[in-house]
Amino acid sequence: MITRIGRSLTIDGAYIHSYAAVVGKKEGEGPIGNEFDKICDDTTLGQSSWEKAESTLLKQAIDLCVSKSNVPVKDYDMIFCGDLLDQCMGSTMAVRSMGIPTIGLYGACSTMAEGLVLAGLCAGAGVTNHALVTAESHFCSAERQFRFPLGYGGQRTPTSQWTVTGAGVAAVSPTASAICIKDVTPGRIVDMGVTDANNMGAAMAPAALDTLVSFFTDTATAPDDYDLIITGDLGQVGSEILRDLMQREGKPLGANYTDCGLMIYDRDRQDVHAGGSGCGCAASVLCGYLLPRIENGTLNNVLFMATGALMSPTSSQQGMSIPSIAHLVHLTHA
């Protein structure tokens, strides 16, 4: 059953049953490196291109999640997947042989939350018995598409973020388990005119504000009502902007707020400038760090909100501004 209140939807009957996260070597060396299911020391993953490596990374995460779920691949009704590459080729190439009805998504770095919104609604409406939600990214494939070839050696600005090499996968079902998808708030596109592709935190923070304020209004709750509020990957710059914007709204974020892009790397030691980004950032932190803590009851009430900069190489080259979006998922220990 699904109940709508404003923009938000309360779901009765959507649960996460299993999850897995696979990351690269740099992510494995970060502060939460020991939380991931698998760390790949060879970022090529034995493949002949970075795009093939990204697909292989996701396929490994899917296999781990399906194995932990004890549900055969053939019994999954749907898979929601997406990434940063043209035509979402990283995810479609990974799932093409699985024989599962596929819903391809492009929400940029918000893709994992977008997938959970849709999978949660499908479970709550009785449309699916078993669904997979995936998102992944690879530093090298993203750099080649959105910025410069790796051999170019260009300088990175202080506001830039490092695309995470990682993948996260979650299995969603209407059958009760320890992790409940309680509420979702789909995002609206917000464009404040930011054109700097090396400052995505500034572009995405207003979208995070829009979704977060809508959720608090719809549910008549406040930031202090939650154990943890975590954004997708605003990084250092975007997180500070969001804190300032929320303060102006009269809903200040306290010590229970953080960002996936700040958790996955040590900014002082790993030279990632403003933090992590990419579809795989929020996905791997969610499936490697957050979901285990919700499952065991360490965290009982979590707002997971992934943000996405909806730009493309073409729009950036034409000097267009960066439209952004933020999707929110309220996760509880059931």
Secondary structure, DSSP 8 states (H G I E B T S, - for coil): -EEEETTEEEESS-EEEEEEEEEEHHHHTSTTGGGSSEEESSTTTT-SSHHHHHHHHHHHHHHHHHHHHT--GGG--EEEEE-SSGGGHHHHHHHTTS---EEEE--GGGHHHHHHHHHHHHHHTTS-SSEEEEEEE-HHHHHHHHS--GGG-----TT--EE--EEEEEEEESS--SEEEEEEE----B------TT-HHHHHHHHHHHHHHHHHHHHT--GGGSSEEEESS-HHHHHHHHHHHHHHTT----TTEEEHHHHSS-HHHH--TT-EESHHHHHHHIIIIIHHHHHTTS--EEEEEEEEE---HHHHHTT----EEEEEEEEEE-
